[in-house]
Amino acid sequence: MSDAFWLIGLILAPVFTGLACLIARGARACERINVMGALVTLGLSVAVVARIIKDGAFDSVRGLLYVDAFSGLMIASIGLVGFAGSMISIPFIRTENDRGAVPQRDRGVRLYYAGIHAFIATMYFTVSVDNLGLLWVGIEATTVASALLVGFSRKRAALDAAWKYLILCTVGITCALFGVLLTYFAARIGSGNGSLDWSSLAGPTGTLDPDLMRLAFVFILVGLGTKAGFAPLHTWMADAYGQAPSPVAGMLSGVLSSVALYGILRFHTLTTMATGTQFSGNLLLGFGLFSVLIALPFIVLARDLKRLFAFSSVEHMGLMAIAFGIGGPLGVTAGLFHLANHAATKAFLFFVAGSIRQRYGTRRIAAIRGMLRVEPVLGWMLVAGVLAITGTPPFGIFVSEFSIVSAGFHGDRWEIAASIVIVLLIGVIFAGFMRHLIGMSYGIAGNNPDRFAGITPAWKSRAGIAAFVPLLIVMVWFGVHVPEPIRDLFNEIAAIIEPASREVAAR
């Protein structure tokens, strides 16, 4: 089959799944459609990634769609987390519906699944287009689709969080639009053709005005950095992640933030090539360090489980920015590896948080006690997730964080100093997480979980197992062994982000 079939099918499959869910008769029929659609979408994503690994980058639909190794990594992450989110939604939404927490009951269920698959489709579109203007359109579409899901419960707090998310990210994306326009003018001045196709701008004939590209990247970093969750632009994240249904929060943290970072890195490559300096890398490094620093006190003093994981996302997006800011083959590869590990681990944690909230009836950390006695399997899942996200061996984030610090120690004195600061901050964050984890796992129950004993934990359902097991496998597997094709893919992406033929002239 043609390349166009796979790419168009990848984008349209979740669209058709969502439409089918809208017209389904009853919640159970909607669940079956959701499963079939999720499986088809996952299969198409695997086919596209396999095609990229085998034959390299390709375009289709007259150059409208273009995927390379970087797109392949994003498609794989969206495919894994999107499938897991679709599966875990079945027991989660079924329980919420049984408790009367889903607005409009069966109609609300249909709207939820339609929204989930529309959200997935917008992310696939964003990482599959060649034109940077269309990439901007795709990121704005992800904001609209996900904002509706954040406010799904229609409670006042959820609607406030959705509006805050929509307004702040729309302001940010408006800044990014100005950056896209400046990139267009930089191309017009540099090469005269004014193309916004990334494959053309990053190619050997692409020439960009360096001064305009510096200014463009500042607007891109501020605009898309709001969506990625860089501090101090992160203020929407805790509210949105806290109020969104847990499957949606897992997808927001696991892949949507990375999709925004994907857009930033596309412009980072162009800026580095145009200026021949580490201008954009230094900005990424600064934003990254500030994000980790800002996240620390909120993690240590957190009172809400989902908000705790939200500020952890700020920390880890900061670590990725640091890795790409340090640059070089080691830094870029470490950042990519961290992106993949974070996607699986954070989605896993938010899905666990949703199960805990349904089992205990609360998200308050102080009220979640004695998990290893009350719900041992769910308790050990929380332990595994927290150990993974804090970079404890044998989980993959330990390897990626170690690689980020190693890349810094191979840099100049500022990057060495940044690495020392990172180690200290990560150590304090680890201690904060352990304080929360010990209380939740072993503490004496302050809230009576017997009131919710009739709730069937998500992990006990077949759909729950289908969601948790693949994520857990990735979390552990990448910490023990990285397959050769994956290593080759990371090396290829590193060459895309920092082309060997256009090395940074000054560090």
Secondary structure, 3 states (H helix, E strand, C coil): CCHHHHHHHHHHHHHHHHHHHHCCCCHHHHHHHHHHHHHHHHHHHHHHHHHHHHHCCEEECCCCEEECHHHHHHHHHHHHHHHHHHHHHHHHHHHHHHCCCCCCHHHHHHHHHHHHHHHHHHHHHHCCECEHHHHHHHHHHHHHHHHHHHCCCCCHHHHHHHHHHHHHHHHHHHHHHHHHHHHHHHHHHHCCCCCCEHHHHCCCCCCCCHHHHHHHHHHHHHHHHHHHCCCCCCCCHHHHHHHCCHHHHHHHHHHHHHHHHHHHHHHHHHHHHHHCCCHHHHHHHHHHHHHHHHHHHHHHCCCEHHHHHHHHHHHHHHHHHHHHHHCHHHHHHHHHHHHHHHHHHHHHHHHHHHHHHHHHCCCEHHHCCCHHHHCHHHHHHHHHHHHHHCCCCCCHHHHHHHHHHHHHHCCCHHHHHHHHHHHHHHHHHHHHHHHHHHHHHHCCCCCCHHHHCCCCCHHHCHHHHHHHHHHHHHHHHHHHCCCHHHHHHHHHHHHHHCCHHHCCCCC
